[in-house]
Amino acid sequence: MNSKQNIGPTTGDGMSIFERYLTLWVGLCILVGILLGKLAPEFARTLDGMAITVNGAPVVSIPIAICLFFMMYPIMVKIDFAEVVKAGRSAKPVGLTLFVNWVVKPFTMYGIALLFLGVLFHGFIGAEATDLIKVPFGIDLREGETYGAGRVVLIDGVKMLQVPLWRSYLAGCILLGIAPCTAMVLVWGYLARGNDGHTLVMVAINSLTMLVLYGVLGGFLLGVGRLPVPWQALLLSIAIYVALPLAAGFLSRRWIIRVKGERWFRERFLHVLTPITILALLATLVLLFSFKGEVIVSNPLTILWIAIPLFLQTVLIFALGYLLARVLKLSYADAAPTAMIGASNHFEVAIATATMLFGLSSGAALATVVGVLIEVPVMLMLVRICLGTRRWFPE
């Protein structure tokens, strides 16, 4: 089964130019966004103002929603949901993947991020530093009232919630920790010489599981962290950023294969469609950093403070999944993608949700973008670890 469509010319390791140098493209988008924010500071604000509002509160940013749909649709349309029913034949790797992704990972992410951002790096971030985020949709608060760890303030006539900056970063880390990867993990599994069939099955299962657990875990952990728990917005974000592209991918895949055949679908349609995912992601990053440029320029170490707990979380979850796979005596072909799926994050959904819940300019949105920045180099390092330890597992 071919689980990977290359985006343009490939490098020697089988990755496309876009995939191999995604970290570089992300870095360039950061620079472009910062410059754009300096040269045209009203541009991102104008785009962010193009939103669907409910009772006067902006709920869905139209430009971001469009970008995120085009990020997600090419991923969802690749999924062959007929493979999901066969997952029972591989009960151990599927069960291990679900255990690591949904029972362990969200809570280790919360604990690690709280330790580093709320304790070890608290002084570096700024004990008195605050962030302005959206007032949760459906909550009617007066100026000066408190909600969780925040206080309602009036900014240019708009009610905002002023929260400690480190808690805003914590929110972004939480949203990353509850979003298992369903996109680039296809690449990581391929490079690690893993079982493509198992990877695709878990992509499908995680996509379906996210419809139920993403909002539940997100609301619970944000509440524990004394952050706004906008349940309506969480559910709406799942509907827009997961359910809508999932349904569109499922229906259009069936229609295209029926009309044009599976070979045309894989060799022509996916080849043309796949670059849209990364292009839409990069466009979103330009918007995010055009609005957050001042924060980064004034305190460039912000990226480092966020990156360290994200890096440690990635390595910890990979090691846990990989070692448990060895204990369960899984084959290497199943062990590698099982560990990769747990370690990598679905940063597209995390970025979308953070932007929707807390705002384009929030620290939470910035934290999810840092997740993108470290994803490629860290996952490539883990691929090399897998390839170097294949002899640990039975054939």
C-alpha positions as CSV (number, residue, x, y, z in Angstrom):
1,M,0.0,0.0,0.0
2,N,1.4,3.4,-0.9
3,S,1.0,5.6,2.1
4,K,3.0,8.6,1.0
5,Q,2.7,11.0,-1.9
6,N,5.8,13.1,-2.4
7,I,5.5,16.9,-2.6
8,G,7.7,17.8,-5.6
9,P,11.2,16.5,-6.2
10,T,12.6,14.1,-3.6
11,T,15.9,14.2,-1.7
12,G,18.1,11.1,-1.2
13,D,16.2,9.9,1.8
14,G,12.9,9.7,0.0
15,M,11.4,12.9,1.4
16,S,10.3,15.7,-0.9
17,I,12.0,19.1,-0.8
18,F,9.1,20.6,1.1
19,E,9.1,17.8,3.7
20,R,12.8,17.5,4.1
21,Y,13.3,21.3,4.7
22,L,10.0,22.1,6.4
23,T,11.9,23.6,9.4
24,L,13.6,26.0,6.9
25,W,10.3,27.0,5.4
26,V,8.8,27.6,8.8
27,G,11.8,29.7,9.7
28,L,11.4,31.8,6.6
29,C,7.7,32.2,7.3
30,I,8.5,33.5,10.8
31,L,10.9,36.1,9.2
32,V,8.3,37.1,6.6
33,G,5.6,37.3,9.2
34,I,7.7,39.5,11.5
35,L,8.7,41.8,8.6
36,L,5.0,42.0,7.5
37,G,4.0,42.9,11.0
38,K,6.6,45.7,11.1
39,L,5.8,47.1,7.6
40,A,2.1,46.6,7.6
41,P,0.9,46.2,11.2
42,E,-2.8,46.5,10.3
43,F,-2.7,43.7,7.8
44,A,-3.0,40.7,10.2
45,R,-5.5,42.7,12.4
46,T,-7.7,43.3,9.3
47,L,-7.6,39.6,8.4
48,D,-8.3,38.5,11.9
49,G,-11.3,40.9,11.9
50,M,-12.8,38.9,9.1
51,A,-14.7,36.5,11.3
52,I,-18.0,34.7,11.9
53,T,-19.5,36.3,15.0
54,V,-22.1,35.0,17.5
55,N,-23.7,37.6,19.8
56,G,-21.0,40.0,18.8
57,A,-18.1,37.7,19.7
58,P,-15.7,36.5,16.9
59,V,-15.9,32.7,16.9
60,V,-14.4,31.6,13.6
61,S,-11.7,33.5,11.7
62,I,-12.6,33.1,8.1
63,P,-9.0,33.3,6.6
64,I,-7.7,30.9,9.2
65,A,-10.7,28.5,8.7
66,I,-10.0,28.5,4.9
67,C,-6.3,27.8,5.4
68,L,-6.9,25.1,8.0
69,F,-9.5,23.3,5.8
70,F,-6.9,23.1,3.0
71,M,-4.4,21.8,5.5
72,M,-6.7,19.0,6.7
73,Y,-8.5,17.9,3.5
74,P,-5.5,16.5,1.7
75,I,-4.7,14.4,4.8
76,M,-8.2,13.1,5.3
77,V,-8.8,12.2,1.7
78,K,-5.8,9.8,1.8
79,I,-7.5,7.7,4.6
80,D,-9.0,4.4,3.5
81,F,-11.5,3.8,6.2
82,A,-12.0,0.2,5.0
83,E,-8.7,-0.5,6.8
84,V,-10.2,0.6,10.1
85,V,-12.3,-2.6,10.3
86,K,-9.2,-4.7,10.0
87,A,-7.5,-3.1,13.0
88,G,-8.6,-6.0,15.3
89,R,-6.1,-8.2,13.6
90,S,-3.3,-6.1,15.1
91,A,-4.8,-5.6,18.6
92,K,-1.5,-5.1,20.4
93,P,0.0,-2.3,18.3
94,V,-3.4,-0.6,18.0
95,G,-4.1,-0.9,21.7
96,L,-0.6,0.4,22.6
97,T,-0.9,3.4,20.3
98,L,-4.3,4.4,21.7
99,F,-3.0,3.9,25.3
100,V,0.1,6.2,24.7
101,N,-1.9,8.8,22.7
102,W,-4.9,9.2,24.9
103,V,-4.1,7.8,28.4
104,V,-0.5,9.0,28.9
105,K,0.5,11.7,26.5
106,P,-2.0,14.5,27.4
107,F,-1.2,14.3,31.1
108,T,2.6,14.1,30.6
109,M,2.4,17.1,28.4
110,Y,0.4,19.0,31.0
111,G,2.9,18.0,33.8
112,I,6.1,18.8,31.8
113,A,4.8,22.1,30.5
114,L,3.5,23.1,34.0
115,L,6.9,22.3,35.5
116,F,9.0,24.2,33.0
117,L,6.7,27.1,32.1
118,G,5.1,27.6,35.5
119,V,8.1,26.9,37.8
120,L,11.6,26.5,36.2
121,F,11.2,29.2,33.5
122,H,8.6,31.3,35.3
123,G,11.1,34.0,36.1
124,F,12.5,34.1,32.6
125,I,9.1,34.4,31.0
126,G,8.2,37.1,33.5
127,A,6.3,36.7,36.7
128,E,4.1,39.7,36.0
129,A,3.9,39.2,32.2
130,T,0.4,38.9,30.9
131,D,-1.4,37.9,27.7
132,L,-4.7,39.1,26.2
133,I,-7.0,36.3,25.0
134,K,-10.6,36.1,23.8
135,V,-13.3,35.9,26.4
136,P,-14.8,32.4,26.1
137,F,-17.7,32.3,23.7
138,G,-21.0,32.2,25.5
139,I,-19.6,33.7,28.8
140,D,-21.1,37.1,29.8
141,L,-18.6,38.9,32.0
142,R,-18.2,42.5,33.1
143,E,-15.0,44.5,33.0
144,G,-12.9,43.8,36.1
145,E,-14.5,40.4,36.8
146,T,-12.3,37.3,37.1
147,Y,-12.6,34.0,35.2
148,G,-10.1,31.3,36.1
149,A,-6.7,32.9,36.3
150,G,-7.8,35.8,34.1
151,R,-9.4,39.2,34.6
152,V,-11.7,40.9,32.1
153,V,-10.3,44.1,30.6
154,L,-11.6,46.5,27.9
155,I,-9.2,46.9,24.9
156,D,-10.3,49.3,22.2
157,G,-13.9,48.7,23.2
158,V,-13.6,44.9,23.1
159,K,-13.7,42.7,26.2
160,M,-10.5,40.6,26.5
161,L,-9.3,38.2,29.2
162,Q,-5.9,39.1,30.8
163,V,-4.1,36.0,31.9
164,P,-0.6,35.3,33.0
165,L,1.6,34.8,29.9
166,W,3.0,31.5,31.0
167,R,-0.5,30.1,31.4
168,S,-1.3,31.1,27.8
169,Y,1.8,29.2,26.7
170,L,0.6,26.2,28.8
171,A,-2.7,26.3,27.0
172,G,-0.9,25.9,23.6
173,C,1.2,23.0,24.9
174,I,-2.0,21.3,26.2
175,L,-3.6,21.6,22.8
176,L,-0.5,20.1,21.2
177,G,-0.4,17.2,23.7
178,I,-4.0,16.1,23.0
179,A,-3.6,16.1,19.2
180,P,-1.9,12.9,17.9
181,C,-0.4,13.3,14.5
182,T,-2.5,12.2,11.5
183,A,-0.4,13.7,8.7
184,M,3.4,13.8,8.8
185,V,3.5,10.6,10.7
186,L,3.0,8.9,7.4
187,V,6.3,10.3,6.4
188,W,8.1,9.3,9.6
189,G,6.7,5.8,9.4
190,Y,7.9,5.5,5.8
191,L,11.4,6.7,6.6
192,A,11.7,4.4,9.6
193,R,10.7,1.4,7.3
194,G,7.6,0.8,9.4
195,N,4.3,-1.0,8.6
196,D,2.5,1.4,6.3
197,G,-0.8,-0.4,6.8
198,H,-0.6,0.0,10.6
199,T,0.2,3.6,10.2
200,L,-2.8,4.3,8.0
201,V,-5.1,2.4,10.3
202,M,-4.0,4.4,13.3
203,V,-4.3,7.7,11.3
204,A,-7.9,6.7,10.6
205,I,-8.6,5.6,14.2
206,N,-7.0,8.7,15.7
207,S,-9.0,11.0,13.4
208,L,-12.2,9.4,14.6
209,T,-11.1,9.3,18.2
210,M,-10.3,13.0,18.1
211,L,-13.9,13.8,17.3
212,V,-14.8,12.6,20.8
213,L,-11.8,12.9,23.1
214,Y,-10.1,16.2,21.8
215,G,-12.8,18.4,23.2
216,V,-13.2,16.4,26.4
217,L,-9.5,16.2,27.3
218,G,-8.9,19.8,26.1
219,G,-11.7,21.2,28.3
220,F,-10.6,19.1,31.3
221,L,-6.9,20.1,31.2
222,L,-7.5,23.7,30.4
223,G,-9.8,23.8,33.4
224,V,-7.2,22.2,35.6
225,G,-4.8,24.8,34.5
226,R,-7.2,27.6,35.5
227,L,-7.7,28.6,31.9
228,P,-10.9,29.4,30.1
229,V,-12.9,26.3,29.1
230,P,-15.0,27.5,26.2
231,W,-16.9,24.2,25.5
232,Q,-19.0,25.6,22.7
233,A,-15.9,26.8,20.9
234,L,-14.0,23.6,21.5
235,L,-16.9,21.6,20.0
236,L,-17.2,24.0,17.1
237,S,-13.4,23.8,16.4
238,I,-13.7,20.0,16.2
239,A,-16.6,20.3,13.8
240,I,-14.9,22.8,11.6
241,Y,-11.3,21.6,11.7
242,V,-11.7,17.8,12.0
243,A,-15.3,16.7,11.2
244,L,-15.8,18.9,8.1
245,P,-12.5,17.9,6.3
246,L,-13.0,14.3,7.5
247,A,-16.5,14.1,5.9
248,A,-15.3,16.0,2.8
249,G,-12.3,13.6,2.4
250,F,-14.4,10.5,2.9
251,L,-17.2,11.5,0.5
252,S,-14.9,12.9,-2.2
253,R,-12.5,9.9,-2.1
254,R,-15.4,7.5,-2.7
255,W,-16.8,9.6,-5.6
256,I,-13.4,10.2,-7.3
257,I,-12.4,6.5,-7.1
258,R,-15.8,5.4,-8.4
259,V,-15.6,7.8,-11.3
260,K,-11.9,7.9,-12.2
261,G,-10.5,4.7,-10.5
262,E,-8.0,4.2,-7.6
263,R,-4.9,4.4,-9.8
264,W,-5.9,7.9,-11.1
265,F,-6.8,8.9,-7.6
266,R,-3.4,8.0,-6.1
267,E,-1.1,8.9,-9.1
268,R,-2.8,12.1,-10.3
269,F,-5.2,13.5,-7.7
270,L,-3.0,13.1,-4.6
271,H,0.1,14.2,-6.4
272,V,-1.5,17.5,-7.3
273,L,-3.4,18.0,-4.0
274,T,-0.7,17.1,-1.4
275,P,1.4,20.4,-1.6
276,I,-1.7,22.3,-0.6
277,T,-1.4,21.1,3.0
278,I,2.1,22.6,3.6
279,L,1.4,25.7,1.6
280,A,-1.8,26.4,3.7
281,L,0.2,25.7,6.9
282,L,2.9,28.2,5.8
283,A,0.3,30.9,4.9
284,T,-1.2,30.4,8.4
285,L,2.3,30.8,10.0
286,V,2.9,34.1,8.2
287,L,-0.4,35.4,9.6
288,L,0.5,34.2,13.1
289,F,4.0,35.7,13.2
290,S,2.9,39.0,11.6
291,F,0.9,39.5,14.7
292,K,3.4,38.1,17.2
293,G,6.5,39.6,15.8
294,E,6.8,42.3,18.5
295,V,6.8,39.6,21.2
296,I,9.5,37.6,19.5
297,V,11.7,40.5,18.7
298,S,11.5,41.9,22.2
299,N,12.1,38.5,23.8
300,P,13.5,36.0,21.3
301,L,14.2,33.5,24.1
302,T,10.4,32.9,24.3
303,I,10.8,30.3,21.6
304,L,13.4,28.5,23.6
305,W,11.3,28.5,26.8
306,I,8.5,26.8,25.0
307,A,10.6,24.5,22.8
308,I,12.4,22.8,25.8
309,P,9.3,21.2,27.4
310,L,7.9,20.3,23.9
311,F,11.2,18.6,23.0
312,L,11.3,16.6,26.3
313,Q,7.7,15.5,25.9
314,T,8.3,14.3,22.4
315,V,11.4,12.2,23.4
316,L,9.6,10.9,26.5
317,I,6.5,9.7,24.7
318,F,8.6,8.1,21.9
319,A,10.8,6.3,24.4
320,L,7.7,5.0,26.3
321,G,6.0,3.8,23.2
322,Y,9.1,2.2,21.8
323,L,10.1,0.4,25.0
324,L,6.5,-0.8,25.6
325,A,6.5,-2.2,22.0
326,R,9.6,-4.1,22.8
327,V,8.1,-5.5,26.1
328,L,5.0,-6.6,24.1
329,K,7.4,-8.3,21.6
330,L,6.0,-6.4,18.6
331,S,7.8,-6.6,15.3
332,Y,10.0,-3.6,14.4
333,A,7.6,-2.8,11.5
334,D,4.8,-2.2,14.0
335,A,6.9,-0.8,16.9
336,A,8.4,2.1,14.9
337,P,5.2,3.7,13.7
338,T,3.6,3.1,17.0
339,A,6.3,5.1,18.8
340,M,6.2,7.8,16.0
341,I,2.5,8.3,16.1
342,G,2.6,9.0,19.9
343,A,5.6,11.3,19.6
344,S,4.4,13.5,16.8
345,N,1.6,16.1,17.1
346,H,-1.3,17.2,14.9
347,F,-0.1,20.7,14.9
348,E,-2.6,21.8,12.2
349,V,-5.5,21.2,14.6
350,A,-3.6,22.6,17.6
351,I,-2.9,25.8,15.7
352,A,-6.5,26.1,14.5
353,T,-7.9,25.5,17.9
354,A,-5.6,27.8,19.8
355,T,-6.3,30.6,17.2
356,M,-10.0,30.0,17.5
357,L,-10.2,29.7,21.3
358,F,-7.7,32.3,22.3
359,G,-7.0,34.5,19.3
360,L,-4.5,34.9,16.6
361,S,-2.2,37.0,18.8
362,S,-2.3,34.8,21.9
363,G,0.6,33.1,23.5
364,A,-1.3,29.8,23.1
365,A,-1.2,30.2,19.3
366,L,2.5,31.0,19.5
367,A,3.2,27.9,21.5
368,T,1.5,25.7,18.9
369,V,3.6,27.3,16.2
370,V,6.8,26.4,18.2
371,G,5.5,22.8,18.0
372,V,5.7,23.1,14.2
373,L,9.2,24.6,14.4
374,I,10.7,21.7,16.3
375,E,8.7,18.8,14.8
376,V,10.8,18.0,11.8
377,P,14.3,18.0,13.3
378,V,13.2,16.1,16.4
379,M,11.2,13.5,14.4
380,L,14.1,13.0,11.9
381,M,16.4,12.3,14.9
382,L,13.9,9.7,16.2
383,V,13.7,8.1,12.8
384,R,17.5,7.6,12.9
385,I,17.2,6.1,16.4
386,C,14.6,3.6,15.1
387,L,16.8,2.6,12.2
388,G,19.7,2.1,14.4
389,T,17.9,-0.2,16.9
390,R,16.0,-2.5,14.5
391,R,17.8,-5.5,15.9
392,W,16.1,-5.0,19.3
393,F,12.9,-6.4,17.9
394,P,11.9,-9.8,16.5
395,E,11.6,-10.2,12.8
